[in-house]
Amino acid sequence: MSDLQAVADRVEIEALRGEFTDAVMMRDYDRFASLFTEDGAWRIMGGPRVYTVAELIRAYLRAVGGRRPILPIRMPGRAARAVREGANLAPEHAVGKRTWEEFLAERVPA
């Protein structure tokens, strides 16, 4: 891979990260879910467990009492492929102790 290609890949990954952040900040969970593939995984803040995106969204919806269909969408491009392949994960650096479910229990009003 050339240096130019590596830079282009990094820019694309950062743009996707910005999309994730914006969707969460706007509480647009349908948009957030659409940025992942069914087999996509995301480590929550270096936590002790890797979740699929569907698991994260289902747990969130349970916590807030919401119901929405979760449709698998395969995202194109190198950045999406990198996420599918786990490039965003660092299980060897799982320093967090709190699970996603524990985080939701603390943050989402009952």
N, C-alpha and C positions, 0 to 999 in steps of 0.2 A: 504494500500500500504506500502510495506516495505521500509526502508531507502535505501536499495540497488536499488530497483525498481525506487524510486524517483531520485536517482543519474543517473541511466541509462536513464530515460526519459529526464532529464536535458541535458545530453550529446547529446542525439539524437536531441533535439530541437536546441541546440547550433550548431550542425553540419548543420542542415537545414538552420539556420540563416547565417552561413558561405557560404552555397551554394547560397542563395539569394544575398548576398553581392558580391560574386565573379562574378555571372552572370551579375549584374548591372555594376560593375567596368569594365568588359570586353565588355560591351554593347552587350551582347548576350541575346537579348530579347526573342528569342524563348526558350532558356534554362530557363530564368527567368519565363516565362509563364508556362513552363512545371512543375515547382515546386509547382504549385497551383492547386486546384480543381476549377471547375466552380463556386461552391458556396463559395469558400474561400474569406476571407475579410482581409483587411490590413489597419490599421489606419496609415496614413502618418504623422510621427513625432508628434503624439499627436494632430493632427489637428481637426478641428471642425466637420468632417464628416467621416463616415466609407464607404469605397468603396469596391466593389467586385474587384477581380483581373482583370476580363475582362474589367470593367469600367476604371481601371487605364491604362491598356495596350491600349485600344481603344482611350482614351484621348491622350496618348503619341503619338500614330500613327497619329492621326489627327494633332497634333501639329507639327510633323516633316514631314507630308505629306507622310507617309508610308502606305503600304497596306500589310497586312499579315492575313492569316486565324488564328483564335483563336480556338484551339481545346480543348474541355474539357478532362482532364486526371485526373482520381481519383488516388491520390498518396496513397500508403499503409503505414502502420506503425503508431505507437503511436504519433509521432511528427506531422505527417500530420493530424491525427485525432484531435489533440489538436488545430491546426490552424483552421480546419473546425468548431470546437466548439467555436472558438473565444478566445482561451487562450492567443493569442498574442494581444488582444485588451484591451484597458482601457478607455472606454468611460467616466467613472467617473473622469478621469484625462485629459480631452481634453483641454489642455492649449493653443494649437496653434490656431492662428486666420486665417491663410492663407490656402486656399483650394488647392487641387492638380492642378486644372485648373489655379489658380493664380500663383502657383509655376512654372508651365510650361510656362505661358505667360512671366514670368520674365527671365527664363533660356534658353528657346529654341528660337534661332534667327528666326525672321519672314521671 
